[in-house]
Amino acid sequence: MAKVTLVFAALLVVLGLGGFYAGYLHDAGWHPTALIPMWIGLALGLFGFLAISPSEARRKLFMHINVTIGLLGFLGGVISALHGYGHARSEGIEPNYIALTSQGILAVLMLNYVYLCVRSFIDARRSGKV
């Protein structure tokens, strides 16, 4: 599961950088909050790399940290997207669709990641590896 974590980390880094530069090209402004998926991806990558270990206790610790980061990333993406959309609609302005898309993709990626982690934890428990 640690190698899958590294794949999700790379996807999040690409998402963060893509959203950052797309926002710049769209309205000629730098929005550092667009880099949040990149920072989440870097954290997942760091702990995913640390989870590649022969020590079962170390692997379990870092994968539990990663699934917690994934869950927080999912919640943050959903809450930010809903808040941004609701705020734009209440103000009568057009929502920032680049930000909404980036937040939606973050939420979907993190939901899938958390699902895969939970399935992996359940399978490990059932197989008696834990």
C-alpha positions as CSV (number, residue, x, y, z in Angstrom):
1,M,0.0,0.0,0.0
2,A,3.0,2.3,0.5
3,K,3.7,2.3,-3.2
4,V,0.1,3.2,-4.0
5,T,0.5,6.1,-1.6
6,L,3.5,7.3,-3.6
7,V,1.3,7.3,-6.8
8,F,-1.4,9.3,-5.1
9,A,1.2,11.7,-3.7
10,A,2.5,12.3,-7.3
11,L,-1.1,12.9,-8.5
12,L,-1.6,15.5,-5.8
13,V,1.6,17.3,-6.6
14,V,0.6,17.5,-10.2
15,L,-2.9,18.7,-9.2
16,G,-1.6,21.4,-6.9
17,L,0.9,22.7,-9.5
18,G,-1.6,22.5,-12.3
19,G,-4.3,24.4,-10.3
20,F,-1.7,27.0,-9.3
21,Y,-0.6,27.7,-12.8
22,A,-4.1,27.4,-14.3
23,G,-5.3,30.0,-11.8
24,Y,-2.4,32.3,-12.8
25,L,-3.1,31.9,-16.5
26,H,-6.8,32.4,-16.0
27,D,-6.9,35.6,-14.0
28,A,-3.2,36.7,-13.9
29,G,-2.9,36.3,-10.1
30,W,-1.0,34.0,-7.9
31,H,-3.1,32.1,-5.4
32,P,-0.9,30.1,-3.0
33,T,-3.9,28.2,-1.6
34,A,-4.0,26.4,-5.0
35,L,-0.8,24.6,-3.8
36,I,-2.6,22.9,-0.9
37,P,-3.0,19.6,-2.8
38,M,0.7,19.7,-3.6
39,W,1.6,20.0,0.2
40,I,-0.8,17.2,1.0
41,G,0.9,15.1,-1.7
42,L,4.3,15.9,-0.3
43,A,3.2,14.8,3.1
44,L,1.7,11.6,1.8
45,G,4.9,11.0,-0.3
46,L,7.2,11.5,2.8
47,F,5.2,9.2,5.0
48,G,4.6,6.7,2.1
49,F,8.4,6.6,1.6
50,L,8.9,6.0,5.3
51,A,6.2,3.2,5.3
52,I,8.4,1.2,2.9
53,S,10.1,-0.7,5.7
54,P,10.7,-4.2,6.8
55,S,9.5,-3.3,10.2
56,E,5.8,-4.1,10.5
57,A,5.2,-1.6,13.4
58,R,6.9,1.2,11.4
59,R,4.9,0.4,8.3
60,K,1.6,0.4,10.3
61,L,2.4,3.7,12.0
62,F,3.2,5.6,8.8
63,M,0.2,4.1,6.9
64,H,-2.1,5.1,9.7
65,I,-0.7,8.6,9.5
66,N,-1.2,8.6,5.7
67,V,-4.8,7.5,6.0
68,T,-5.4,10.3,8.5
69,I,-3.9,12.8,6.1
70,G,-6.1,11.3,3.3
71,L,-9.2,11.7,5.4
72,L,-8.4,15.3,6.4
73,G,-7.6,16.0,2.7
74,F,-11.0,14.6,1.7
75,L,-12.9,16.6,4.3
76,G,-10.9,19.8,3.5
77,G,-11.6,19.4,-0.3
78,V,-15.4,18.9,0.2
79,I,-15.8,21.6,2.8
80,S,-13.7,24.1,0.7
81,A,-15.6,23.3,-2.5
82,L,-19.0,23.7,-0.8
83,H,-18.0,26.9,1.0
84,G,-16.5,28.5,-2.1
85,Y,-19.6,27.6,-4.2
86,G,-22.0,28.7,-1.5
87,H,-20.2,32.0,-0.9
88,A,-20.0,32.8,-4.6
89,R,-23.8,32.1,-5.0
90,S,-24.7,34.2,-2.0
91,E,-22.7,37.1,-3.3
92,G,-24.2,36.8,-6.7
93,I,-20.8,36.3,-8.4
94,E,-19.5,33.6,-10.7
95,P,-17.7,30.8,-8.7
96,N,-14.1,30.2,-9.4
97,Y,-14.4,27.0,-11.4
98,I,-10.7,26.3,-11.5
99,A,-10.6,26.2,-7.6
100,L,-13.8,24.2,-7.5
101,T,-12.5,21.7,-9.9
102,S,-9.2,21.3,-8.1
103,Q,-11.0,20.9,-4.7
104,G,-13.4,18.4,-6.2
105,I,-10.5,16.4,-7.7
106,L,-8.7,16.5,-4.4
107,A,-11.8,15.2,-2.6
108,V,-12.3,12.4,-5.1
109,L,-8.6,11.3,-5.0
110,M,-8.5,11.4,-1.2
111,L,-11.8,9.5,-0.9
112,N,-10.4,6.7,-3.2
113,Y,-7.2,6.7,-1.3
114,V,-8.9,6.3,2.1
115,Y,-11.1,3.6,0.7
116,L,-8.1,1.6,-0.6
117,C,-6.3,2.1,2.7
118,V,-9.3,0.9,4.7
119,R,-9.7,-2.1,2.4
120,S,-6.0,-2.9,2.8
121,F,-6.2,-2.7,6.6
122,I,-9.3,-5.0,6.7
123,D,-7.6,-7.5,4.4
124,A,-4.4,-7.5,6.5
125,R,-6.5,-8.0,9.6
126,R,-8.5,-10.9,8.1
127,S,-5.3,-12.6,6.7
128,G,-3.8,-12.6,10.2
129,K,-0.8,-10.4,9.2
130,V,-1.7,-8.0,12.0
